[in-house]
Amino acid sequence: MKPTIQFRDVTYSVTRNPSGTSAVPSTFDIVSAVSLEIHAGETLVLLGRSGSGKTTLLRLINRLLVPQKGAVFVQDRATSEWDPIALRRGIGYVIQEGGLFPHFTVAQNISLVPTLENWDSTRISKRVQELLELVGLEPAQFAERRPNQLSGGQRQRVGVARALAADPPILLMDEPFGALDPVTRAEMQREFADISRRLGKTIVFVTHDLREARRLATRIVLLQSGRIVASSTPEEFLSIDHPEVRAFAATLDSTPAVPGARA
């Protein structure tokens, strides 16, 4: 079976120009020679410290970034060959706080991509209601609210609903629950785990929290300095003999558990 997403020896670099000096600009690899296959229905969690390359890999998938070396394939087609707008409309994208448009209502935020895709109003209205119910928000109560009238957890639920609006096969999630309080975060993790099992989407989820990774993933990929250093199921992850795995495993002892999370 062909992978839904594939990285083939991908390197992404940035050039640093020291200001106020005569130093020669230097090139720094954020992601270096990464090869990775992600299959349909997987919830693959990219785990790593800040600056390890997690978000860069995510943005390479929907062509917000383009690799200098290698290629990224989505549905057996290089991202460089996709029309960027068509590619992004086929991929749901969720960030912290949901990234909602503050001047739109909840219903308008959710219906953005279906509207751009010229869905008729009846179909859009039905889809908004379905998705609000799916993420645990009563349509009659929340559809006409604006983001500033919602709690952080409610905004995040709307962000997930918006990402699912046009029923994309792929969902990218960049630390979506990182800004939430521990109790709300645990609730969102439980609800998201249930939704992901029911919908069967291909999901790539970024986090620096091993507890969250073990709770949500079907596979965990650990990054260090732009390279993959471990890849396994959540059940097998802690048995991997690698210093960075041991460093993350130690956080399970030192960090208070999120309520309801798998230790």
DRENPA-3360 file (N, C-alpha, C; in nm, 2 decimals, always signed):
BEGIN
1 = MKPTIQFR = +0.08/-0.12/+0.00/+0.00/+0.00/+0.00/+0.09/+0.12/+0.00 ~ +0.06/+0.22/-0.09/+0.14/+0.34/-0.10/+0.11/+0.43/+0.02 ~ +0.21/+0.50/+0.07/+0.18/+0.59/+0.18/+0.10/+0.71/+0.14 ~ +0.02/+0.77/+0.23/-0.05/+0.89/+0.20/+0.04/+1.01/+0.19 ~ +0.14/+1.01/+0.28/+0.24/+1.12/+0.29/+0.38/+1.05/+0.29 ~ +0.47/+1.11/+0.22/+0.61/+1.05/+0.21/+0.71/+1.16/+0.20 ~ +0.81/+1.15/+0.29/+0.93/+1.24/+0.29/+1.04/+1.15/+0.23 ~ +1.11/+1.20/+0.12/+1.22/+1.13/+0.06/+1.34/+1.21/+0.07;
9 = DVTYSVTR = +1.43/+1.18/+0.17/+1.56/+1.24/+0.19/+1.55/+1.39/+0.19 ~ +1.46/+1.44/+0.28/+1.42/+1.59/+0.28/+1.51/+1.67/+0.37 ~ +1.56/+1.78/+0.31/+1.64/+1.87/+0.39/+1.58/+2.01/+0.37 ~ +1.56/+2.08/+0.48/+1.51/+2.22/+0.47/+1.61/+2.31/+0.56 ~ +1.66/+2.41/+0.49/+1.76/+2.49/+0.55/+1.72/+2.64/+0.55 ~ +1.78/+2.72/+0.64/+1.77/+2.86/+0.64/+1.91/+2.92/+0.64 ~ +1.91/+3.04/+0.59/+2.04/+3.12/+0.58/+2.04/+3.23/+0.68 ~ +2.14/+3.24/+0.76/+2.15/+3.34/+0.86/+2.25/+3.44/+0.82;
17 = NPSGTSAV = +2.21/+3.57/+0.82/+2.29/+3.68/+0.79/+2.32/+3.76/+0.91 ~ +2.44/+3.75/+0.97/+2.47/+3.82/+1.09/+2.46/+3.97/+1.07 ~ +2.38/+4.04/+1.15/+2.36/+4.18/+1.13/+2.47/+4.26/+1.19 ~ +2.51/+4.37/+1.12/+2.61/+4.46/+1.18/+2.75/+4.40/+1.18 ~ +2.77/+4.30/+1.10/+2.91/+4.24/+1.09/+2.94/+4.21/+0.95 ~ +3.07/+4.18/+0.92/+3.11/+4.14/+0.79/+3.12/+3.99/+0.78 ~ +3.06/+3.91/+0.87/+3.07/+3.77/+0.87/+2.99/+3.71/+0.75 ~ +3.04/+3.60/+0.69/+2.98/+3.54/+0.58/+2.85/+3.47/+0.63;
25 = PSTFDIVS = +2.74/+3.49/+0.55/+2.61/+3.42/+0.59/+2.63/+3.27/+0.60 ~ +2.57/+3.21/+0.70/+2.58/+3.07/+0.72/+2.45/+3.00/+0.70 ~ +2.45/+2.88/+0.66/+2.33/+2.80/+0.63/+2.31/+2.69/+0.74 ~ +2.19/+2.68/+0.79/+2.16/+2.60/+0.90/+2.05/+2.50/+0.86 ~ +2.07/+2.37/+0.88/+1.96/+2.27/+0.85/+1.87/+2.26/+0.96 ~ +1.74/+2.29/+0.94/+1.63/+2.27/+1.04/+1.59/+2.13/+1.04 ~ +1.58/+2.08/+0.91/+1.54/+1.93/+0.89/+1.65/+1.88/+0.80 ~ +1.71/+1.76/+0.84/+1.82/+1.71/+0.76/+1.80/+1.57/+0.72;
33 = AVSLEIHA = +1.79/+1.54/+0.59/+1.79/+1.41/+0.53/+1.68/+1.32/+0.59 ~ +1.56/+1.37/+0.61/+1.45/+1.30/+0.67/+1.38/+1.21/+0.56 ~ +1.37/+1.09/+0.59/+1.28/+1.00/+0.51/+1.18/+0.93/+0.60 ~ +1.05/+0.94/+0.56/+0.94/+0.90/+0.65/+0.82/+0.87/+0.56 ~ +0.75/+0.76/+0.59/+0.62/+0.73/+0.53/+0.51/+0.73/+0.63 ~ +0.40/+0.79/+0.59/+0.28/+0.80/+0.68/+0.17/+0.74/+0.60 ~ +0.10/+0.64/+0.66/+0.00/+0.57/+0.59/-0.14/+0.61/+0.62 ~ -0.24/+0.58/+0.54/-0.38/+0.62/+0.56/-0.43/+0.57/+0.69;
41 = GETLVLLG = -0.49/+0.65/+0.77/-0.55/+0.61/+0.89/-0.46/+0.62/+1.01 ~ -0.33/+0.65/+0.99/-0.24/+0.67/+1.10/-0.26/+0.80/+1.18 ~ -0.24/+0.79/+1.31/-0.22/+0.92/+1.38/-0.07/+0.92/+1.42 ~ +0.01/+0.99/+1.34/+0.15/+0.99/+1.37/+0.18/+1.12/+1.44 ~ +0.25/+1.10/+1.56/+0.28/+1.21/+1.64/+0.43/+1.24/+1.62 ~ +0.46/+1.37/+1.59/+0.60/+1.41/+1.58/+0.63/+1.47/+1.72 ~ +0.72/+1.41/+1.79/+0.76/+1.44/+1.92/+0.90/+1.50/+1.92 ~ +0.93/+1.60/+2.00/+1.07/+1.65/+2.01/+1.07/+1.78/+2.09;
49 = RSGSGKTT = +1.19/+1.82/+2.12/+1.21/+1.95/+2.19/+1.18/+2.07/+2.10 ~ +1.17/+2.19/+2.15/+1.16/+2.31/+2.07/+1.28/+2.32/+1.98 ~ +1.26/+2.35/+1.85/+1.37/+2.36/+1.76/+1.41/+2.23/+1.70 ~ +1.34/+2.12/+1.72/+1.39/+1.99/+1.67/+1.34/+1.97/+1.53 ~ +1.25/+2.05/+1.47/+1.21/+2.04/+1.33/+1.07/+1.99/+1.32 ~ +0.99/+1.98/+1.43/+0.86/+1.92/+1.42/+0.76/+2.00/+1.33 ~ +0.75/+2.13/+1.36/+0.66/+2.22/+1.29/+0.71/+2.24/+1.14 ~ +0.84/+2.24/+1.12/+0.89/+2.25/+0.99/+0.84/+2.13/+0.90;
57 = LLRLINRL = +0.85/+2.01/+0.96/+0.80/+1.89/+0.88/+0.65/+1.91/+0.85 ~ +0.58/+1.96/+0.95/+0.43/+1.98/+0.92/+0.41/+2.07/+0.81 ~ +0.48/+2.18/+0.81/+0.46/+2.29/+0.70/+0.51/+2.24/+0.57 ~ +0.60/+2.15/+0.57/+0.65/+2.09/+0.44/+0.54/+2.01/+0.37 ~ +0.45/+1.95/+0.45/+0.34/+1.87/+0.40/+0.24/+1.95/+0.32 ~ +0.20/+2.07/+0.37/+0.10/+2.15/+0.30/+0.16/+2.26/+0.22 ~ +0.29/+2.25/+0.19/+0.37/+2.34/+0.11/+0.37/+2.48/+0.16 ~ +0.36/+2.50/+0.29/+0.39/+2.63/+0.34/+0.54/+2.65/+0.33;
65 = LVPQKGAV = +0.62/+2.54/+0.33/+0.76/+2.54/+0.31/+0.79/+2.44/+0.20 ~ +0.90/+2.47/+0.13/+0.95/+2.38/+0.02/+1.09/+2.33/+0.05 ~ +1.12/+2.20/+0.04/+1.25/+2.16/+0.08/+1.36/+2.20/-0.03 ~ +1.48/+2.22/+0.02/+1.59/+2.25/-0.07/+1.64/+2.12/-0.13 ~ +1.63/+2.01/-0.06/+1.68/+1.88/-0.11/+1.57/+1.78/-0.08 ~ +1.56/+1.68/-0.17/+1.46/+1.58/-0.15/+1.32/+1.63/-0.19 ~ +1.22/+1.55/-0.16/+1.09/+1.58/-0.20/+0.99/+1.52/-0.10 ~ +0.87/+1.60/-0.09/+0.76/+1.55/-0.01/+0.65/+1.52/-0.10;
73 = FVQDRATS = +0.59/+1.40/-0.08/+0.48/+1.35/-0.16/+0.35/+1.34/-0.08 ~ +0.24/+1.39/-0.13/+0.11/+1.38/-0.07/+0.02/+1.32/-0.17 ~ -0.04/+1.20/-0.13/-0.12/+1.12/-0.22/-0.05/+1.09/-0.35 ~ +0.08/+1.05/-0.34/+0.16/+1.00/-0.45/+0.19/+1.11/-0.55 ~ +0.20/+1.24/-0.50/+0.23/+1.35/-0.59/+0.32/+1.45/-0.51 ~ +0.43/+1.49/-0.57/+0.52/+1.58/-0.50/+0.45/+1.71/-0.48 ~ +0.47/+1.77/-0.36/+0.40/+1.89/-0.32/+0.44/+2.00/-0.42 ~ +0.56/+1.99/-0.48/+0.60/+2.10/-0.58/+0.52/+2.09/-0.71;
81 = EWDPIALR = +0.45/+1.98/-0.73/+0.36/+1.96/-0.85/+0.22/+1.99/-0.82 ~ +0.18/+2.01/-0.69/+0.05/+2.05/-0.66/+0.02/+2.20/-0.67 ~ -0.10/+2.24/-0.71/-0.14/+2.38/-0.69/-0.15/+2.40/-0.54 ~ -0.08/+2.50/-0.49/-0.07/+2.52/-0.34/-0.21/+2.53/-0.28 ~ -0.30/+2.61/-0.34/-0.43/+2.63/-0.29/-0.51/+2.50/-0.29 ~ -0.51/+2.42/-0.39/-0.58/+2.30/-0.40/-0.52/+2.20/-0.30 ~ -0.39/+2.20/-0.28/-0.33/+2.11/-0.18/-0.38/+2.15/-0.04 ~ -0.38/+2.27/+0.00/-0.41/+2.32/+0.13/-0.56/+2.30/+0.16;
89 = RGIGYVIQ = -0.65/+2.31/+0.06/-0.79/+2.29/+0.08/-0.82/+2.15/+0.11 ~ -0.73/+2.06/+0.07/-0.75/+1.92/+0.09/-0.69/+1.87/+0.22 ~ -0.63/+1.96/+0.30/-0.56/+1.92/+0.42/-0.62/+2.01/+0.53 ~ -0.67/+1.95/+0.64/-0.71/+2.03/+0.75/-0.59/+2.07/+0.83 ~ -0.59/+2.19/+0.89/-0.48/+2.24/+0.97/-0.53/+2.31/+1.09 ~ -0.48/+2.26/+1.21/-0.52/+2.31/+1.34/-0.39/+2.36/+1.41 ~ -0.40/+2.48/+1.47/-0.29/+2.53/+1.55/-0.35/+2.57/+1.69 ~ -0.26/+2.62/+1.78/-0.30/+2.66/+1.91/-0.41/+2.77/+1.90;
97 = EGGLFPHF = -0.51/+2.76/+1.98/-0.62/+2.86/+1.99/-0.71/+2.85/+1.86 ~ -0.68/+2.75/+1.78/-0.77/+2.73/+1.66/-0.74/+2.82/+1.54 ~ -0.67/+2.93/+1.56/-0.64/+3.03/+1.45/-0.77/+3.08/+1.39 ~ -0.87/+3.11/+1.47/-1.00/+3.15/+1.41/-1.00/+3.30/+1.37 ~ -1.08/+3.33/+1.27/-1.10/+3.47/+1.23/-1.19/+3.54/+1.33 ~ -1.14/+3.65/+1.40/-1.21/+3.71/+1.51/-1.34/+3.77/+1.46 ~ -1.35/+3.82/+1.34/-1.47/+3.89/+1.29/-1.57/+3.80/+1.23 ~ -1.54/+3.67/+1.22/-1.64/+3.57/+1.18/-1.71/+3.51/+1.29;
105 = TVAQNISL = -1.83/+3.47/+1.27/-1.90/+3.38/+1.37/-1.84/+3.24/+1.37 ~ -1.88/+3.16/+1.47/-1.83/+3.02/+1.47/-1.88/+2.95/+1.34 ~ -2.00/+2.97/+1.30/-2.05/+2.91/+1.18/-1.97/+2.95/+1.06 ~ -1.94/+3.08/+1.05/-1.87/+3.13/+0.93/-1.72/+3.08/+0.93 ~ -1.66/+3.07/+1.05/-1.53/+3.01/+1.06/-1.53/+2.86/+1.01 ~ -1.62/+2.79/+1.05/-1.63/+2.64/+1.01/-1.66/+2.63/+0.87 ~ -1.74/+2.72/+0.81/-1.79/+2.70/+0.67/-1.69/+2.76/+0.57 ~ -1.58/+2.82/+0.61/-1.49/+2.89/+0.52/-1.45/+2.81/+0.40;
113 = VPTLENWD = -1.39/+2.69/+0.42/-1.35/+2.61/+0.30/-1.46/+2.56/+0.22 ~ -1.57/+2.51/+0.28/-1.69/+2.47/+0.20/-1.74/+2.59/+0.11 ~ -1.74/+2.71/+0.17/-1.79/+2.82/+0.09/-1.69/+2.85/-0.02 ~ -1.56/+2.84/+0.00/-1.47/+2.86/-0.11/-1.48/+2.75/-0.22 ~ -1.53/+2.64/-0.17/-1.55/+2.53/-0.27/-1.69/+2.53/-0.33 ~ -1.76/+2.63/-0.31/-1.89/+2.66/-0.37/-2.00/+2.55/-0.33 ~ -1.99/+2.51/-0.21/-2.10/+2.43/-0.16/-2.23/+2.51/-0.15 ~ -2.34/+2.45/-0.16/-2.47/+2.53/-0.15/-2.50/+2.55/+0.00;
121 = STRISKRV = -2.58/+2.65/+0.03/-2.60/+2.70/+0.16/-2.66/+2.59/+0.25 ~ -2.75/+2.51/+0.19/-2.81/+2.40/+0.27/-2.71/+2.30/+0.32 ~ -2.62/+2.26/+0.23/-2.52/+2.16/+0.26/-2.42/+2.22/+0.36 ~ -2.39/+2.35/+0.35/-2.30/+2.41/+0.44/-2.36/+2.41/+0.58 ~ -2.49/+2.46/+0.59/-2.56/+2.46/+0.72/-2.56/+2.33/+0.79 ~ -2.59/+2.22/+0.71/-2.60/+2.09/+0.77/-2.46/+2.04/+0.82 ~ -2.36/+2.08/+0.74/-2.22/+2.04/+0.78/-2.18/+2.11/+0.90 ~ -2.21/+2.24/+0.92/-2.17/+2.31/+1.04/-2.24/+2.25/+1.16;
129 = QELLELVG = -2.37/+2.21/+1.15/-2.44/+2.15/+1.26/-2.38/+2.02/+1.30 ~ -2.34/+1.94/+1.19/-2.28/+1.81/+1.22/-2.15/+1.82/+1.29 ~ -2.07/+1.91/+1.25/-1.94/+1.93/+1.31/-1.94/+1.99/+1.45 ~ -2.03/+2.08/+1.47/-2.04/+2.13/+1.61/-2.09/+2.02/+1.71 ~ -2.18/+1.94/+1.66/-2.22/+1.82/+1.74/-2.10/+1.73/+1.76 ~ -2.02/+1.71/+1.66/-1.91/+1.61/+1.67/-1.81/+1.66/+1.77 ~ -1.78/+1.79/+1.78/-1.68/+1.84/+1.88/-1.74/+1.88/+2.01 ~ -1.87/+1.85/+2.03/-1.93/+1.87/+2.16/-1.98/+2.01/+2.19;
137 = LEPAQFAE = -2.02/+2.08/+2.09/-2.08/+2.22/+2.10/-2.22/+2.22/+2.05 ~ -2.31/+2.27/+2.12/-2.45/+2.27/+2.08/-2.47/+2.38/+1.97 ~ -2.51/+2.34/+1.85/-2.52/+2.44/+1.74/-2.61/+2.56/+1.77 ~ -2.72/+2.54/+1.83/-2.81/+2.65/+1.86/-2.74/+2.75/+1.96 ~ -2.66/+2.71/+2.04/-2.59/+2.79/+2.14/-2.47/+2.86/+2.09 ~ -2.39/+2.79/+2.00/-2.26/+2.84/+1.96/-2.24/+2.89/+1.82 ~ -2.33/+2.85/+1.73/-2.31/+2.88/+1.59/-2.29/+3.03/+1.56 ~ -2.36/+3.12/+1.63/-2.36/+3.26/+1.60/-2.26/+3.34/+1.69;
145 = RRPNQLSG = -2.20/+3.27/+1.78/-2.10/+3.34/+1.87/-1.97/+3.37/+1.79 ~ -1.90/+3.47/+1.84/-1.77/+3.50/+1.78/-1.66/+3.45/+1.87 ~ -1.54/+3.43/+1.82/-1.43/+3.37/+1.90/-1.41/+3.43/+2.03 ~ -1.42/+3.57/+2.05/-1.40/+3.63/+2.18/-1.50/+3.60/+2.28 ~ -1.61/+3.53/+2.24/-1.72/+3.49/+2.33/-1.70/+3.34/+2.37 ~ -1.59/+3.28/+2.34/-1.56/+3.14/+2.37/-1.45/+3.12/+2.46 ~ -1.45/+3.01/+2.54/-1.33/+2.98/+2.62/-1.22/+2.92/+2.53 ~ -1.10/+2.90/+2.58/-0.99/+2.85/+2.51/-1.02/+2.71/+2.45;
153 = GQRQRVGV = -1.09/+2.63/+2.54/-1.12/+2.49/+2.49/-1.23/+2.49/+2.38 ~ -1.32/+2.59/+2.39/-1.43/+2.60/+2.29/-1.37/+2.65/+2.16 ~ -1.28/+2.74/+2.17/-1.21/+2.79/+2.04/-1.13/+2.67/+1.98 ~ -1.07/+2.59/+2.06/-1.00/+2.48/+2.00/-1.09/+2.38/+1.94 ~ -1.20/+2.35/+2.00/-1.30/+2.27/+1.94/-1.35/+2.32/+1.80 ~ -1.37/+2.45/+1.79/-1.41/+2.51/+1.67/-1.30/+2.50/+1.56 ~ -1.18/+2.51/+1.61/-1.06/+2.49/+1.52/-1.06/+2.36/+1.46 ~ -1.09/+2.26/+1.54/-1.09/+2.12/+1.49/-1.21/+2.10/+1.39;
161 = ARALAADP = -1.32/+2.16/+1.43/-1.44/+2.15/+1.34/-1.41/+2.21/+1.20 ~ -1.35/+2.33/+1.20/-1.31/+2.40/+1.08/-1.22/+2.32/+0.99 ~ -1.12/+2.25/+1.06/-1.02/+2.17/+0.98/-1.09/+2.05/+0.91 ~ -1.20/+2.00/+0.97/-1.27/+1.89/+0.92/-1.38/+1.92/+0.82 ~ -1.41/+2.05/+0.80/-1.53/+2.10/+0.74/-1.55/+2.04/+0.60 ~ -1.45/+2.04/+0.52/-1.46/+1.99/+0.38/-1.42/+1.84/+0.37 ~ -1.42/+1.77/+0.49/-1.39/+1.63/+0.49/-1.26/+1.59/+0.43 ~ -1.15/+1.66/+0.47/-1.02/+1.63/+0.41/-0.96/+1.49/+0.46;
169 = PILLMDEP = -0.89/+1.43/+0.37/-0.83/+1.30/+0.41/-0.72/+1.31/+0.51 ~ -0.65/+1.43/+0.52/-0.53/+1.45/+0.60/-0.56/+1.57/+0.69 ~ -0.52/+1.55/+0.82/-0.53/+1.65/+0.92/-0.39/+1.68/+0.98 ~ -0.35/+1.81/+0.98/-0.22/+1.85/+1.05/-0.26/+1.92/+1.17 ~ -0.19/+1.89/+1.28/-0.22/+1.96/+1.41/-0.09/+2.00/+1.48 ~ -0.07/+2.13/+1.50/+0.05/+2.18/+1.55/+0.03/+2.23/+1.70 ~ +0.07/+2.14/+1.79/+0.05/+2.16/+1.93/-0.09/+2.22/+1.96 ~ -0.20/+2.16/+1.92/-0.33/+2.23/+1.93/-0.38/+2.25/+2.07;
177 = FGALDPVT = -0.33/+2.17/+2.16/-0.38/+2.17/+2.30/-0.28/+2.23/+2.40 ~ -0.17/+2.28/+2.34/-0.06/+2.33/+2.43/-0.09/+2.45/+2.52 ~ -0.18/+2.53/+2.47/-0.21/+2.65/+2.55/-0.33/+2.64/+2.65 ~ -0.38/+2.51/+2.66/-0.50/+2.49/+2.74/-0.46/+2.45/+2.88 ~ -0.55/+2.48/+2.98/-0.52/+2.43/+3.12/-0.52/+2.28/+3.12 ~ -0.46/+2.22/+3.22/-0.45/+2.07/+3.23/-0.58/+2.00/+3.22 ~ -0.68/+2.04/+3.28/-0.81/+1.97/+3.28/-0.87/+1.98/+3.14 ~ -0.88/+2.10/+3.09/-0.94/+2.11/+2.95/-0.85/+2.04/+2.85;
185 = RAEMQREF = -0.72/+2.04/+2.87/-0.63/+1.97/+2.77/-0.66/+1.82/+2.78 ~ -0.68/+1.76/+2.90/-0.72/+1.62/+2.91/-0.85/+1.59/+2.84 ~ -0.95/+1.68/+2.86/-1.08/+1.66/+2.80/-1.06/+1.66/+2.65 ~ -0.99/+1.75/+2.59/-0.97/+1.76/+2.45/-0.90/+1.64/+2.39 ~ -0.80/+1.59/+2.47/-0.73/+1.47/+2.43/-0.82/+1.35/+2.42 ~ -0.90/+1.33/+2.52/-1.00/+1.22/+2.52/-1.09/+1.23/+2.40 ~ -1.15/+1.35/+2.38/-1.24/+1.37/+2.27/-1.18/+1.36/+2.13 ~ -1.06/+1.41/+2.12/-0.99/+1.40/+1.99/-0.95/+1.25/+1.96;
193 = ADISRRLG = -0.91/+1.18/+2.06/-0.88/+1.04/+2.04/-1.00/+0.96/+1.99 ~ -1.12/+0.99/+2.05/-1.24/+0.93/+2.01/-1.28/+0.97/+1.86 ~ -1.26/+1.10/+1.83/-1.30/+1.15/+1.70/-1.20/+1.08/+1.59 ~ -1.08/+1.08/+1.62/-0.98/+1.02/+1.53/-1.01/+0.88/+1.50 ~ -1.05/+0.80/+1.60/-1.08/+0.66/+1.58/-1.20/+0.65/+1.49 ~ -1.30/+0.73/+1.51/-1.43/+0.72/+1.44/-1.41/+0.77/+1.29 ~ -1.33/+0.87/+1.27/-1.32/+0.93/+1.13/-1.22/+0.86/+1.04 ~ -1.11/+0.80/+1.10/-1.01/+0.73/+1.02/-0.93/+0.82/+0.94;
201 = KTIVFVTH = -0.91/+0.94/+0.97/-0.82/+1.04/+0.90/-0.67/+1.00/+0.91 ~ -0.59/+1.05/+0.82/-0.45/+1.04/+0.83/-0.41/+1.17/+0.91 ~ -0.36/+1.16/+1.03/-0.33/+1.27/+1.11/-0.18/+1.28/+1.15 ~ -0.13/+1.40/+1.13/+0.01/+1.43/+1.18/+0.00/+1.53/+1.29 ~ +0.04/+1.50/+1.41/+0.02/+1.57/+1.53/+0.15/+1.61/+1.59 ~ +0.18/+1.74/+1.61/+0.30/+1.79/+1.67/+0.29/+1.81/+1.82 ~ +0.38/+1.76/+1.90/+0.38/+1.79/+2.05/+0.52/+1.77/+2.10 ~ +0.54/+1.84/+2.22/+0.67/+1.81/+2.29/+0.64/+1.73/+2.42;
209 = DLREARRL = +0.51/+1.69/+2.44/+0.46/+1.62/+2.56/+0.45/+1.47/+2.53 ~ +0.54/+1.39/+2.60/+0.53/+1.25/+2.58/+0.40/+1.18/+2.62 ~ +0.35/+1.23/+2.73/+0.22/+1.18/+2.77/+0.11/+1.20/+2.67 ~ +0.11/+1.31/+2.61/+0.01/+1.34/+2.50/+0.04/+1.25/+2.38 ~ +0.16/+1.24/+2.34/+0.20/+1.15/+2.23/+0.15/+1.01/+2.25 ~ +0.18/+0.95/+2.37/+0.14/+0.82/+2.40/-0.01/+0.80/+2.41 ~ -0.08/+0.90/+2.44/-0.22/+0.89/+2.45/-0.29/+0.89/+2.31 ~ -0.23/+0.97/+2.22/-0.30/+0.99/+2.09/-0.25/+0.92/+1.97;
217 = ATRIVLLQ = -0.12/+0.88/+1.98/-0.05/+0.83/+1.86/-0.08/+0.68/+1.83 ~ -0.08/+0.65/+1.70/-0.06/+0.51/+1.66/+0.08/+0.48/+1.64 ~ +0.16/+0.59/+1.61/+0.31/+0.58/+1.60/+0.37/+0.71/+1.64 ~ +0.48/+0.70/+1.72/+0.55/+0.82/+1.76/+0.68/+0.83/+1.69 ~ +0.71/+0.94/+1.63/+0.84/+0.97/+1.57/+0.91/+1.08/+1.65 ~ +1.03/+1.05/+1.70/+1.10/+1.14/+1.78/+1.21/+1.21/+1.70 ~ +1.21/+1.34/+1.71/+1.31/+1.42/+1.63/+1.41/+1.48/+1.73 ~ +1.53/+1.49/+1.68/+1.64/+1.56/+1.76/+1.73/+1.63/+1.65;
225 = SGRIVASS = +1.74/+1.76/+1.67/+1.82/+1.84/+1.58/+1.79/+1.81/+1.43 ~ +1.67/+1.81/+1.40/+1.62/+1.79/+1.26/+1.63/+1.65/+1.20 ~ +1.66/+1.55/+1.28/+1.67/+1.42/+1.23/+1.58/+1.32/+1.32 ~ +1.54/+1.22/+1.25/+1.46/+1.12/+1.32/+1.55/+1.02/+1.40 ~ +1.53/+1.01/+1.53/+1.61/+0.93/+1.61/+1.54/+0.81/+1.67 ~ +1.41/+0.81/+1.66/+1.33/+0.69/+1.70/+1.19/+0.69/+1.64 ~ +1.14/+0.58/+1.61/+1.01/+0.56/+1.55/+0.95/+0.43/+1.60 ~ +0.83/+0.44/+1.67/+0.77/+0.31/+1.72/+0.63/+0.33/+1.76;
233 = TPEEFLSI = +0.56/+0.23/+1.80/+0.43/+0.24/+1.86/+0.44/+0.30/+2.00 ~ +0.34/+0.36/+2.05/+0.34/+0.41/+2.19/+0.38/+0.31/+2.29 ~ +0.34/+0.18/+2.27/+0.37/+0.08/+2.37/+0.51/+0.04/+2.37 ~ +0.58/+0.05/+2.26/+0.72/+0.01/+2.25/+0.82/+0.13/+2.27 ~ +0.77/+0.25/+2.27/+0.86/+0.37/+2.27/+0.96/+0.37/+2.38 ~ +0.91/+0.34/+2.50/+0.99/+0.35/+2.62/+1.10/+0.25/+2.63 ~ +1.09/+0.14/+2.55/+1.19/+0.04/+2.55/+1.31/+0.07/+2.46 ~ +1.30/+0.18/+2.38/+1.41/+0.21/+2.28/+1.53/+0.26/+2.36;
241 = DHPEVRAF = +1.64/+0.21/+2.33/+1.77/+0.25/+2.39/+1.83/+0.36/+2.32 ~ +1.79/+0.48/+2.35/+1.85/+0.60/+2.29/+1.85/+0.71/+2.39 ~ +1.95/+0.80/+2.40/+1.96/+0.90/+2.50/+1.84/+1.00/+2.50 ~ +1.79/+1.03/+2.38/+1.68/+1.13/+2.37/+1.55/+1.06/+2.42 ~ +1.53/+0.93/+2.39/+1.42/+0.86/+2.44/+1.42/+0.86/+2.59 ~ +1.54/+0.83/+2.65/+1.55/+0.82/+2.79/+1.52/+0.96/+2.85 ~ +1.56/+1.07/+2.78/+1.54/+1.20/+2.83/+1.39/+1.23/+2.84 ~ +1.32/+1.19/+2.74/+1.17/+1.21/+2.74/+1.10/+1.12/+2.84;
249 = AATLDSTP = +1.15/+1.00/+2.85/+1.09/+0.90/+2.94/+1.10/+0.96/+3.08 ~ +1.21/+1.03/+3.11/+1.23/+1.08/+3.25/+1.12/+1.19/+3.28 ~ +1.06/+1.25/+3.18/+0.96/+1.35/+3.21/+0.84/+1.29/+3.27 ~ +0.82/+1.16/+3.24/+0.70/+1.09/+3.29/+0.70/+1.08/+3.45 ~ +0.83/+1.08/+3.50/+0.84/+1.07/+3.65/+0.84/+1.21/+3.71 ~ +0.89/+1.31/+3.63/+0.91/+1.45/+3.69/+0.79/+1.54/+3.67 ~ +0.70/+1.51/+3.57/+0.59/+1.60/+3.53/+0.46/+1.54/+3.58 ~ +0.38/+1.62/+3.65/+0.25/+1.58/+3.70/+0.17/+1.53/+3.58;
257 = AVPGARA = +0.10/+1.42/+3.60/+0.01/+1.36/+3.50/-0.10/+1.45/+3.47 ~ -0.14/+1.46/+3.34/-0.26/+1.53/+3.30/-0.38/+1.44/+3.33 ~ -0.48/+1.49/+3.39/-0.59/+1.40/+3.44/-0.65/+1.32/+3.32 ~ -0.66/+1.20/+3.34/-0.72/+1.11/+3.24/-0.62/+1.06/+3.13 ~ -0.49/+1.11/+3.14/-0.40/+1.07/+3.03/-0.33/+0.94/+3.07 ~ -0.29/+0.87/+2.96/-0.22/+0.74/+2.98/-0.07/+0.77/+3.02 ~ -0.03/+0.71/+3.13/+0.11/+0.74/+3.18/+0.21/+0.66/+3.10;
% end
